[in-house]
Amino acid sequence: MAHRHKLPSGKILVDHTFRLAEIAMNTTHLNRANMEQLPFPDENFHEDINEVFQRNNKFTLEHIHHRNGRAFVPNVPVHIISITAEKSHGDLLQLLDTYIYCITVEHGSIRWSIYKRHENFHDLHNELMQFAKMTREKSINTLQPNSNEDDRYPWFPGSSLRKISVTHKILDEHCNNLAAYLNKVIMHPKFRAHPVTRAFFNVSCLSFIDGLSISRKEGFLLKQSNDYNRGHRTLLGQPLVTKLNKHRYEERWLAIKDTYVVYMQPNKYEIRFPILVDCKFKVTSGHHHIDNYYRIKIKNLQCKIVVKCRTSHECEEWMQNFKMLIEQGYGFIDREANRFNSYAPIRTNQLAHWFINGKSYMEAVARALLTAKEEVFITDWWLSPEIMMIRTTEDETYRLDNLLGIIAAKGVRVYVMVFKELKRVLSLSSLYTKRKLMSKNKNGFIKVLRHPDHHNKNRIIMWSHHEKMVVIDQKIAFVGGIDLCYGRWDDEYMRLVDLGDENITKLYLPSELNPIQPITRQMADRIHAVVATNTDYMRTALHALSQTSEDTESLDSFSINEIETSSKLSTTKLKKLTPTGVEGDASDSKSDSDESATSDGIVFAFRKHKLQEEDSHVTGRQQFLQQESQDSDDSESDKNFERQQSISSIMIPEDDRRHRLFIGKDYANDYQKGFAIPDKPSEDNINRRCVPRMPWHDEALVILGQGARDVARHFIQRWNIHKCEKHLNNDAYPFLLPKSYSDIEGLTVDNWREFLDSEPFCVDTQCVRSTSLWSSGIKSTEKSIQNAYIQMIGAAKHYIYIENQFFITIAGNRLVKNELAKALFARIKQAHELKEKFRIYVVIPLFPGFDSLNALHAVLFYIMSSITKGDNSLFCRLEKEGITPSDYINFFGMRNHDVLMGCLVTEIVYVHSKLMIVDDSMAICGSANINDRSLLGDRDSEFCIVIKDREEVDGRFNGKPVRVGKFCSSWRKKIFEMLLGIQFENPNNIDITDPVSDKFYTYFRQVARKNTKIYEKVFGTIPTDQVRTFAQSSKYSDAKYMKDTDPLRAQEQLKSIQGFIVEYPIYFLHDENYLPKKRTREGIVPLVTWT
């Protein structure tokens, strides 16, 4: 380790002054008589090159994880370009060390300058002399320098025992001799690798990493450390935290990179918490008169550290580099200067592409994963390890866990963050996910963090991590609404049936046998009864008052008991739309942040975070949290997990692979049943012979370049803070570092053809998010997603297209706080006053996606209250202003139909998208729903990308030619083609270019209306505007519909269905209050849970 720059004592000053004066008087120039030879430790100058750790004359990122401390890249020359000197002023050292030397160094393509005194050269020489001597003494054949080869060895001006004084007359020669000395020192691999050499040149294992930025400055500083005693507890059982040695300082290696500051522990070469430059990043300095040190305080939104320098010159040098870091900033310093008050700026001239539904998205993600070189970041609300990313195929390479195992085996490090669910509320099985993924690589290259922990200290029980993203090498970022889990894969066909050749596609009539299948009449009757009953559960279940726990059973044996069980489930399942009570009062959740330090000497904001509880629920909730906290990541060993897997795994039949797209639990219907038994992925969760699957419509995009760096930065910010919470001292979970924003070559993605089917678009991108203290450890809440929605709505000139899983936004409501309804109302009112043609299309699911009917009631109540129900609803407010809402805004849903086992079936297409397109030129897509949970910032964590087109094409709005964006217009048109059923053929030449004109707006609504009427006539579908009261539901449910009375005619009627678009029933149960009662499980939780 390098010696520190110490101030000499008075006695040393006197002693050295006489000796140096004597040398100066007797020396007129520097020669070998006043120089000392430094022998090499050995004659071996060879350096091995390991391709795993070296690329492009730099180290790879893996070099940091290797922790050998090596700074200089093997076989890459290091050259001292020049050494210049200038006289120092105002420093106590000037009596002995008159000059400061500026040393310009070049290593490969990187050039930097360091500033040293002669004392530093002397210390370097002394350390290397001792090292060489010890190394040679350990050698069997002690080597001595060859006097005939003087020029091969370094010659130091002076000696290890005494220093020389340099006069101005010999200064240039002295600098040349120092340069010659250093150039020969760094020729030898062992000298280059020595800690004192690294410290002298201000380099470390972080200095020359391919992809990371060049360090502005590196070096040793003293960092304040804090220790804690957690051994004692209070009477209430809470930890009693006691600070010890508050002002103890320890030596650490500090590095200033392009957008962050990071430090390492000496000798261990372990990266500690990186302090990212953000809107609150600040560096201050001051002189402490007690110990005569100069302190520097560094802080951002997440933490703060304190370091100290020994001299004013050292402090000034560090502060100058911090100033340059802040001045460059890359757009992270001033959040208010960024559009939407986002943590990230607009990135211009980026590449991007969109995806409609899970098929194209998952295929692209799978292929992109196989291109990964160093790192993969994944975060999901739910992740199913066994999900097949590419279908249909017999190659299990494309199963997600296998894909991650393959790239991890090649040396790619995979970091996954998943939401840690409340087990008694959600069946996401995040612990199974963690163990399954981590078992795919024995070298520990796959790491999984689950967050948050549910215990009495943090009180995080209502909010979730809802982000969905995949980032590859910090330059390819997939973002959207699609979790890599069961039920999300779908394509443009929105299939309801997945039985292969087993399905009976000819309609079965009760009066005749089906000639296709060799079954008895009794068997056919039973199949028909179960399928028909399950198909109608939305309609026939309106009157039930309680929820049954029975599940649909398998029909393999076709027993009478099984048929009766299925019928009972289906006829009771959705009857619970009947009201179960009236709302109670609710209070908004509040958070209180404070600062508390860790044993690592960092003061984090998240440490004292608490969520305010409702007093009436505290006792029961504490017991609930105590049970949830037992869901430990370490409750079972990996060996036990692997043994269980070997016993319980079921081989998937080859016929399933050839003829089915949805294997096992991937065949899903959230309205029927939630997921269970994750360790048996190939077992069906619902009976596909009698229950149609629920198609899943979703949207996503991929961005390349600097925008992807911003996505990675958000992931890194979350990963590092969660590591501090869960694995602070577990170095198997490393801290992550952002890559450079100035590395043009590293940001370029030339291989996009390997994972995209068509050329990406040129756009401007910006990352926006909802995040706060609990979700990312930042002191201030960011709600840039809501800001983006509001400003984009306000700036819209012609039309807005919205797809979202929810629509909960109520102006003037004491409970619902987001302001999207206010923005929509203002924009419609403006269009009305200016007599503008302005259109808003909103596509949402016909029902919220819950298998719990009470949860469905709660969410549906607030959706309807946002649209039409109550005086504060959007439609009521518009009507009060004399505005006909449907002239400007309309709501739609999606539905499909098919034949399942000889019966006509229909099902809602579940709209899970989080997309808004404005004027065919701007879009926002990501994980955020239109509700308070997603938009307020301090609730669910969310992430979105805002897109602004740069490439234009010809378009048309309200009959007038305009220029529109290629990215946004192509996305919107492809969606409209799917909704209107013209994606494969367009015999009537329907023109979707102009979404504003009366002609197209009327046509779109007419198709939705016609489809809705057919579905209601054939199936008696629910929800419907024909049912405004529960009294009306009886008549509607008891009626006979065409699918039962005349299936063949019904099938003919269904041929008139165009696409998937239907009207959203904005007046369904309009006159009823169906919020859950307080005595129900859903009724006791705060109402903000549903908003």
N, C-alpha and C positions, 0 to 999 in steps of 0.2 A: 504494500500500500504506500502511496506517495506520502512524503512528509508534508506537513502543513506549512503555510507561510507564516512563520512566527516572528514576532518582534524581538530582537536580541535585547538582553538585559544590559544595564550600564557597564558592568564589568567586562562583558564580552565585547562591547563597543570599544573600550579602552585598549584591551589586549590586541584585538584585531587591527586597530588603527596603527599601532606601532609597527606590526609585522607588514601590513600592506604598504605603509610609507617606505619601509626599508626596501621592499621589492620594487616599488615604483622608481626609487632613486637609482637602482642598479640595473634597470631594464629600459632599453630604448626601443625595442621592438619585440614582438612575440616570436620565439623560436622554440625548437624541440627541447632546449635545455629547461624551459619553463612550462613544458607540457608533459602530460602523463599518458602513457599508452593504456588503452582499455582492451584487454584480451577478450576474444570471443569465448563463450562458454564451451563451444565445441566447434568442429569443422563441418557440421552437417547443416547445409543451407536449404535442404529440400523441404517442401511443404506439400502435404497431401491435399487433394481437392475432392470434396464430397459433394456430388451434384445435388444431394438433398438440401445442403446448406448454402449453396452458392449458385448465383445466376446473374448474368449481365455484369460481371465484375463487382458484384455486391453479394451480401449474404441474403438468403431467403428469410422469410418471417419465422421459419422453423428454428433458425439459429438462436432466437431469443428464448425459445422453450428449452433448447439444449443446455443452456446455462453454463457454458464453459468459460465465459467472460472474455473471449477473444474479440478484439476490436477491429484490427486490420484484416482485410480480406486476403487469404493466402494467394501468393503468386500474382498479386496486383501491386505494382510498384508504388512506393511511398517516396516522395522527393521533396526536399526542402528547396523551395524556389528562391527564397531570399531571406536575409535577416537584416533588419535595419534597427538603429538605436536612436533614442532621443532622451534628453536629460529629464529626469523627474524633478518635480518641484513640490514643496510643501509636504514632504513625507519624511518621517523619522528615519527611514532607511537610506536616505540619500547620502549620508555620511559614508556608508560602506558600499551601497549599491547605487551608484550615481545614475545609471542608465536603465531605461525600460526597453526591452528588445521586442520588436514586432517580427514574428516568425510566420512566413507564408508557406503553407504546406499543401501538397497535392497528393491525393490518393485516388488513382483511377481518374474518374471524371469530376471529382469533387475537390474544390480548393477552399481553404479557410485560413484564418489568421488567429494566432494566439499571442498573448503578451506575457513576457517572463522577465524576471530579474536574473542577474548572474548567480544569485543564491540558488535559484531553481535549477540552473544548469549544474551547479556544484552538487546539489542533492541528488539529481538524476545520476550523475557520474559516480557518486559515492555508492549509491544503492546497486548500480549495475556492476561496479567493481567487486563488491562483496558477493553478489550473485554469481558472477563469472568465476571468482575464486572458489567458492563452495562447490559449484558444478564441476569444475576441473578436478578438485580434490576427490570428488566422489567417483571420478572416472578411473578405470583400471590403469590406463596409461595416462599419467598426468601430462598434459600438453602445456608447453610454454610458447609464448609468442616468438616467432622467428624474426630475429633482428634484421635479417636480409629482406624481409617482407614488411618493412615498417608501414608502407603506404596501404597495406590491406586492412590495418587495424585503425580503430578510432583513436585520435590523439586529442586529449582534452586540454584546453588552455588553462593551466593550473595543475592542481593535484587534488587527490582525495583528502589530503591532510591540511592544505592551506589554500586560500583564495588569492587571486591576484587583483591588483588595481589596474584599471584601464584608463589611459589618458586619451584625450581627444585625438592626439597625433597618431595613435595606433588603433583607433576605433574601427576603421574600415577593415583592417587586417584581422582584427579580433572577431568581427562579425563573420568574415569569410571562414576563419578557423572553426568557429562554432557551427556554421552551416556544414562544413566538411565533416566535423565530428558527428553531428546528428545524422547526416546522410549515411555514414558508415555504421552507426549504431543500429539504425532501423533496417539495415540489410539482413541482419540475422534474425531468423524466426523467433528464437527464444527471447531476444531483446525486445522485439516488437510485441510479443505476448505478455511481457512482464507488466505487472500492475503499475509500477512507477512510470513506465514509458507511456502507458495509456493515460495516466493522470497528467503527465507532462504535456501531452498533445491534446488534452481535453477531449478524449474520445472514449467510447465504451462499446458494449455489444449492441447499443441502439443507434450508433452513428452511421453505419453503412448498410442499411437494410433496404432491399429492393421493395419499393412501394411506400415506405415511410419517408417522411420529409427529411431534409438535411437539418441537423440541429443548429439552432441559432447560437446556443452556448451550452456547454456541459461542464461540470466540475463538482468538486466536493464542497458541501456546505453543512453546517450544523442545523439539524431540524429538531424542533420542539417535539417531545414525546410525552405521552400521558399513559399512566398505568391505572388499572382499576382493581379493586378488591370486591369480587362478587360472591364471596363465601358466606356472607351473613344475609339473613332475611328478616323482614319485619314481621310483626304479628299477623299481618294480612297476607303473608306468603309471597310478597313481592320482593324482588332483589333490592338490596341496600347497596347502592353504588357509592364508593368512597374514592376520591382522587388521591393519588400518591405521587410524589415527585413531580409536581405539576410543571416545573420549569426545567426538567432535565432535558438536555440536548444530546443528540447522537449524530454521528457523521453519516451523511447520506449522499449519494451521487444524484445530482439534479440535472435534468435535460429540458431545454426549451425547444419544442418542435414547432411546426407551422400553426397548429390550432389547439395545442394543449401543452401542459407542463406535467412531467412525470419524474418520479424518483425511484431509485433502486437501493436495496440494502447491499452494502459492500460485501465482497467475498461470496455471498449467496447468488448474486446477480438476479435477484427476484424482483420483477416489476411490481411496484405498489400502485396505489390508486392514482390514475391519471386525472388531472384537473383540466377539464375541457374549457376552452374559451367559450363563454356564452354572454348573454346580455348583461349579466351582473359580474362579469369577470373584472377584477380589480387588483392592482398591486400597489402597495404603499411601503415606504421605508422610513426608518428613523434611527437615531443614535441613542443607545441605552447607556446612561452615564455610570451606572453601577458596575457593570462588567466591561464597559468600553467596547462593546460589540455593536455592529450595525445590523438592525433587524429588518427583515423583509416579510410582509404579510401578503399571502396570495389567497384569494377566495373567489368562489363562483356561486352559482345557485345551489350546489350540492354540499360544499364543504369549504374549509379553510385550513391552511397550514402556515406555520411560522418558521422561517429559517434565519440564520444570522451569519454575517460575514465578519472577517477579522480586521479588515482595513476599509477605509473610505473608498480607495481606488477600486477594490474588489466589489464593493456595494454599488458604486457608480456604473461599473461595467455590466453587472447583472441588470440593474435598473434600465440601462440603455437598451439592452436586448429585450426586456419586458415591454418597453415602450414601443419598439419596432413590432413586436408580436401583436400588441393591441392595435397599432396603426394599420397593420395589414388585415388582420381579423377575418378575412374571407367571408364577411357578411354576418358573423355571429355575435359581434359585440353589442350592437344597439338593436334590440328587438323592435322598438317602436319605429325604427327606420325601415324595417322589413315590412312588406305588404302583409296585411292580415295580422300584424304583430306576431309573426311566426318566429320560431327559433332559427329558421333557415331562410336565406335570401332566394330570389329568383335565379335560377340557373338557365342561361340562354344557350340556344343551339344544342339541345340535347336530343338523343334518339329515344323513341318510345313506340310502343304498340299496345293495342287493346285486345282483350279476350272476352268473348261472350260464352258463358257457361263453363263448367268444370273440365270438359273434355280437352278443349284446346289449351286451357290454362295449365292443367296438370301435365299434359304432354310436353309443353314448353318447359315447365319447371323440371321435369324428369331429365330431359335432354340437356338443359343448362347445368344441372347438378353434375352431370358426367364431364362437364368441361372445367369444373372447379380445380384450382391449383393449390390453394392455401387454406381458405376459410369459407365456411358456410354458416350463415346466421338464419335461424328459423324461429318465428314466434307465432303461436296460434292460440286461440281460445280453446280449441279441441284439436288434438292430433291423434290419428289412428295409425299405429305403426304398419299394419298390414294392408293399408289402402293400396290398390293397384292404380298406378299413375297413368299407364298406357293400356288401352283395351281395344279389341280382345287380343290376348296373347297367352301362349303357354309358357312364356319366359318370365320367371319370377324375378328376374333382374329388376324389373320395373315396379316391384313392390317397394314402397317407400323405405321401410327399414332395411331392405337389402341394398337399395341404392345408396343409402347413407353408409352402410357397412362397406360397400365396394370403394367408395371414394375415401373413406377413413383408412382403409387398408393401403391406399396409395399415398397416404401422408397428409390428407386434407383434414383439418380440424373442424369438427362440426359442433356448433353451439346452439342449443335449443332452449327456448323459454316457453313454458305453457302455463296457463292459468291453473292454479291449485284450487280446485272446487271444494265446496262443502259437500261431503259425501252423502249426507242425508237429504240434500236438495237436488244435486245434479249427479248424473252417472257418466262423468267424463273420463274417469279412471286414469287420472294423470299420473298416479304412482305406477300403474302398469305401463303406461307409455314411457316413463323415465327408465324403468328397469329393462324393458324390451329394447329400447334404442341403445342404451349403454352396454347391453350384452352383445351387441353386434361388433364391438371392437375391443380386443383384449388389451390394447396399448393405451386405452383411456383417451382416444382421440374423439370420442363422442361424449359431450357433457350436456346434461339436462338440468335446468333450474325450474323448480315449481314455485310460484309466488302468487298471492301472499300466504304466509302461515296464518292460521286462524287460532288466535289465542287471546287471552284477556288483555294483553299489552297493546295490541294495535287496533283491535275492534273492527278490522276490515272484514265485514261479513256480507255487505250488500252489493259491493262493486266488484267488477271483474276486469282482467286484462283481456281486451277484446280484439287486439290487433291481429292482422294476418299478413305476414310478409316472409319472403325468402330472399336473402341477399347472398350473392356469390362473389367472392374475392373483392367485396366492397366496390364493385363497379357494375354489377347487374342486380337490379332490385325488382322483385315481383311484389306488388301491393294490390290489395283489393278486398273483396268480401268473402273469399273462398278459403275456408279452413281445409287443411289436408286431412280429412277425416271421412267417416262413413256418411253416405247420403248426399255428398256434395257433387259427385261426378255426374254430369249430364251433358247431353248434346242438343242439337237443334230439333230432335224428334220428341223430346220430353216424354219418354216411355212410361207407361203405367204397368206394363206386363213384362215379365222376364222369365219365361218358362221354356224357351226353346221349342222343341218339337212336342213337348208335353201339353202345351196349351191347346184347348179346343176353340178354334177360331170361328167355327160355324155356330150360329146362334142356336141354342138349345131351347126347344119348346117343351113345356111340361107334358103335352099330349103325345109326344113321340120320342123315340130313342134317338140318340145321336149316332148316326151310322159310322162316324169316323173312329170312335173309340170302342173297343170290345169290352164294354162294361154293361152291367145290368141296369134296368130301369131304376131300381132302388138306389143304386150307387149314383146314378146321374141326378136323380131327384135331390139327393143329399148335397151334392156339389152345388147344384143350382140354388138350393135354399141358403147355404152359407154365403156364397158369393153375393147373392142378391141382398141378403141382410147386411153384410159388411159394406156393400156399395151405398146403402141408404142410411148409414149411421148418422150422417149430418142432418138428415131430415127426420128420421124416426126417433131420435134421441132427445127431442126438445123438452120432454116432460119429466125426466128423471130428476130426483132431488138429491141424490148422493152418488158418489163415485164408487164403482166396483173395482176390485183389484184383480179380477180374473183376466187372463190373457187368451187370445185366440190360439187354439190348439192345432196340432198338425192333423191333416186329413188322410194320412197315409193308410190308416186302417178303416177310415170311414165309419167309425162306430156311432151309434145313436147318441151316446153321452157326449162325444166330441162335437157333434152337430149342435146339440142343445146348448153346450157351453159357448160355442162361437156365437150362436144366435142371441144368447143372453147378453154377452159382452156388447154386441153391436147395437142392440136395441136400447141399451142403457147408456152407452158411452157419451153421446153428445146431448142427451136430454138435460144434462146439467147446465145447459144454457138458461134454464129457468133460474130466476134470481135466488140467491142464497143470503141476501142481506143488504144492508145499506152501509155506505161509507162511514168511517170514523175520522177523527181529526188526525192530522199528521204534521210533524215538524221536520223541517229540512235538516239534513245532516250537516254538521259543522266540524271543522278540523282546527286543531290548535298545534302550531309547530313551535319547536324550541330547538336549541342547540345542545348537543352533548357529544363528548369526545370519545373516541375509541382508543384501545391500547396501541393502535398504530399511529397515534398522534394527529389524526385528522378529525376535525370537528364536523360531524355530519348533521344535516338538517332533519333527517328522518327519524332520529333516535327517540324523540319524545312525542312522536305523532300519535294522536288519539282521535277517535271518532266519537262524537257526542251520542250517548245512548238515550233512548226513551225510557224514562224511569219505570214505567209499567212492565217493561220487558227484561230488565237487567238480570234478575235472579235466574230466570229460565235460560237466558242467553248465555250466562256464565257457564252453566252446566252443559249447554249445547257446545260451546267453544271448547270446553275441557275435553269433550269426547272427540271433537274434530281435530284437536291438537295432537291426538294420538296417531294421526295419519302421518307418521314420521317417514322421511325419505330413507331412513336407515333401519326401519323396523324389521326388514328381512334381508338376508344376504343375497348377493347375486347368484351364489351357488344354488341356494334353495330355489330361486326364481328359475334358473336354467333347468333344474331337475323337474320342477313342475311343468315347464314348457315341454319337456321331452315326453312327459306322461300324457298331458292333456291335448297336445296338438293333433289336429285331425287333417288327414290328407284330403285335398279337394279333388273330387272326381274329375276325370279328364273330360267327361261330357259337359260338366258345368263350365269348364274353361272354354270349350269350343262354342257353346251355344248360349252362354249367359254372360251378360255384362256386369251384373251386380251379384257378387259372390257373398254368401253368408250374410253378415250383418250390414253389408253395404246396400242390401235391399231394405229400404227404410220407409216408414210412414210415421212422421212425428205426431200426427193426429191420433194414431192408433196406439202407439206404444213407444216409450223411451228405450234407450239402449241398456243392455245388461250383459254380464258375463263376457268381458272383453278378451279373456284369455282363450276363448273359443271363437275366433273370428270367422271360421267357415260355417258355423251353425247359424241358420236363419233366426233372426230376431222376431219376425212375423211370418205368418203362413202365406207364402206367395201364391198359393193356389186359390186363396179366397180373399186376400186383401191386396188391392192395387198399391203399387208404390207411389209415393208422393214425389213428383218431378221437382227439380230444384233449379231455379233460374238465378244466375249470379253474373257479376261483372268483375273484371280485374284488368290490370295493365302491368307492363314492364317498362322500366326506364334504365337507360345506360349512361354511364359517365358520372359527372359531378353530382347530379341529382341522386344517383345510387349511393354515392358517398354520404350524402345527407341522411338517407334512410339508414345506412349502416351506423352513422353517428348516433342516431336515436337508439338503435339497438344496443350499441356499446354503452351509452349512458345508463340505460336500464340494467344491462347485465352487470356492470361494475358495481352499481349501488346494491343490487340484490345479492351479489356475491358478498359484499360487506355485511349484509344482514344475515346471511345464511352460512357462508363459508369463508369468513374473513381470514382465518389462519390456515385454510386448506389450500396449499399451493397446487393441488391437482385441478382446482378451478382457477385458471389464470385471469388476471385483469386483461382486458382487450384494449388495443390501441387503434385510433383512427389512422387510415392511410392518407397519403399526401393529396392535396388538391392541385398541386402544381405539376404533378407527374403526368404529362400529356400522353406519353407512351403507355403508362400504366392505366390510364383512364380510357384508352381506346379499346373498343370491342369490335374487332374485325371478324370474329367468328360467329356473328349473329345467325348465319345460315344454319348453324348446327342445332339451333333450338327454335328458330322462327320460320314459318312457312312463307312469309312475304317480307318485303323490305320495311324496316321501321321508318316512322315519320320523324321529321325534324320539328321540334317543339321547344317551348320554354316550360320548365317545370319548377314547382315549388312544393316543398314538404310542409304540411300542416298537421297539427296533432291536438289531442286533448290529453293533458297530463298534469300531474300535481305532486304533492308531497308523498302521498302513499304509493303512487304508481311509478314514480321515477326519482323520488328523493329530492325534488327541487322545491325551493322555498316558496315560489310564486306559482300560481295556477296559470297554465296556458290553455286558451280556448280558441286557437287560431282556426280550427275547423269551422266553428260557428261563425267566426268573423268572415271567413271565406264565403260561406253560404250566403250570409246576409249581404255582403258587398256584391257578390255575383248576381244575386237576385235583383238588387237595386240597379245594377248596371245593364241588365238585360234590355235589349231594344226590340226584339221580335218574338222570341218564344223561349220557354224553359221546359226541358224534359227531365222528369224526376223518376227514378226507380229507387224504392227503399223498403226495407223490411217493416218499418213503422212510420207512422205519421202522427206524432204527438207533439203539438205545438199550439198553445192556447194563449192568445193575448189577454192580458189583464187577469190571469188566473193566479190565485195565491199559492198554488202548488207547482204548476208548470212554469218554469222560468225562462226557457230558451225563447229567442225572439224571431224565429223564422216566420211564424204566423204574422207578426207585425210587418215584416219585410214583404211578404207576399201580398198582404192586404194593401200596403202602400203602393206597391207597383201596379196592382190591378186598378186601384183607384186613380192613379196617374194616367193609365191607359184610357180609362173611361172618360176622364175629364178632357183629355187631349183627343178623344175619338180615334185612338190608335187601334189597329188590329194587333192584338197581343194574346198569345196562347200559352197555357200551362197544361202539360200532360203529366199526370201523376199515376204511377203504376205501383200498387202495393199488394201484399197477399190478401186474399179474400177473408182469411182468418189468421190471427196470430198463431204461430207454430208451437203449441204446447199440448202435451198429452194430458196435462192437468186442466180440467175445465174451469176451475176457479181462477187459475192464472190466466186462462184465455178470457174469462169474463172481465178481469181487472184491466188487462191491456186493451181489449176491445172497447171498453167503456171510455177510455181516454182517447182512443183513436176517433171514435164517433163524436166525442165532445170537441175534438179539434176541427172536425169537418162540418157537422150540421147540428149536433146535439147541444142545446143551450145557447143563451144569448151571446156568449163570448166566442162561439164557434166562428170559423172563417166565413161560412155561407151566411149565417145570420147577420154578421157585421156588414157584409157586402150588401145584403138585401135592405138593411136599414139605410144605406147610402143610395138606395134606388138602383143598385147594380144587379143585373141578372148574372149570378155566378157562372152558369154554364156557358155564357158567351166568352168567358176568359179562362176558366179552369174546369177540368173534368178529371174524375178519378176512375181508374180501371184496375181490373185484376186479370188473372190468367187461369185457364182451365183446359183440361184435355180429356179425351175419352178413348175407350178401346173395348175389345172383347176379351174377357177373362173366363176361361173354362166354360164357354158357351153363353156367358151372360154379358150384357152391356154394362160397362162400368165407367164412372167418371171420377176425377179427383182434381182438387185444386193444384195448380202449379205454384209452388211456394216461391214467392219473390223474395230473395234474400239480398238483392243488390243494394249497394250504397253509391248511387251514381246520380249526378246532375250534369246535363249538357245545356249550354246557353248559346243561342244564336249560331250554332254550328261552328263556333270558334273557340269556345272555352269549356272546360269540363273539370269536375272534381270527382274522384273515385277513391274508395278505400274501405275502411271498416266501420265508419261512423253511421249510426242510425239517426233518423230525425226524431229525437227525443232528448230529454234532459240527461239521461244516463250517458249519452255519447257526446253531447254538445257543451255541457257546462264546464268540463275540464277537470273537476275534482271528483268525478265519479268513475265511470269506466274509462280505461285508457284506450285511446283510439289513434289511428294514423291514416292519413289520406294524402293523395297527390293532386295538386292543381295543375292542369294542362292548359297552355295557351298556344294555339297553332301559329306556326311561322310560314308554312307552305299553304298556298291558297289555290282554290279551284272555283269555277263558275257555279253559282247557286241561284236560288230564286226565293224571295220572301214576299208574300202577298202579291204575287204576279210580277214583281219587279226584279230584274237581274241584280245580283249582288255577288261579291267575292266572299267565299266562306273557307274555313279551314279544312284541310284534307283529313287530318286525324279525327276531329270531332264530327264532321259531316259523314264520313264513311262509317263511323261507329253508330251514329244515330240511324242512318239508313239501313244498316244491317239489322239493327234491333227492330225497326219498323217492318222490314221484310218478314222477320220471324213472327212478329205479333199478328200481322195481317195474312200470313200463310202464303206469301209469294216468294219465299226464299229459294224454292227449287224451280218453280215456273210461274210465269206471270201472264196468263192467257189474255187477261183484260187490259194489259198494259197500264197498270196502276202506277201513277207517277208519285213517288214519295219525296221528290226534290223540295217541295214547298210545304212545310208543316204549318204555315201561317194562314194560307188562303182559306176562304170560306168553303171552297169545294173540297179540299182535302180534310179540313177539320170536321166537316159534316160527314164525309165518307168514313173517317176513322170512327166517329161516334156511332154511325149507323151499323158498321160491322160489329162493334162491341154489343150494340143493342140487339141485333139479330141473333148473334151467338148466344146471348143471355136468354132470350126467349126460347130458343131451341132447347137449351139445357134445362130450363125450368119445365118445359112441356114434356120432355122425354124422361127426366130424372126427378123433377121436383127438387132441384138443388137448393141447398142452404149454404150461405146466407142469401136472402132475397129481400127486395123492397116490398114484396107482398106480405111480409110478416113484420108488422110494426108493434104488435103486442103479443103477449103470451097466449091470449085468448085466440088470436088469429092463427097461432102456430098449430093448434089442435086440428083445425080444419085442413090446413095445408099438409100436415103430416099424415093425416088419415086418408087423404085422397089417393086414388090409383093413377099411376102415370104410364105413359106410353111404353116404356121399357118392359113393363109387366103385362099390360093389356095387349099390346101388339108389337113385339120386339122387331119384327121384320120391317114394319113401317117406321119404327123408331130409328132403325139403322139407316133407312133412306133419308130421314130427316137430318141425321147427324152428318150425312155427306155434304150438307149445305154449310156446315161450320167452316169458317175461314180463320185459319191460324189458331191462336190461343187467347186472343184478347176478349174480355167480357167486361161488362159494366161493374163497377164497384157499388154494392148496395148501400148507399149513404144513409138510407132511412131504415135499415134493418134494426128491429126492436127499438125504434126511435122513441116510443112512448114509455119505455120501461127503464128501471134502474136495476142493474144486475151486478153491482160491485159485491164481492164476497163478504159474508158476515164475519164479524170479529172472531167468532168461535172456530172458524176454519183455519187451517194452516196458512193459507194465503192471506186470510183476513187479519191475522195478528201482526204481520210485518208492516213496517211503515209504508204509506202509499207511494212515497218517492221511489220505492223499489220498482213500481210498474210504469213510472213516467220517464 
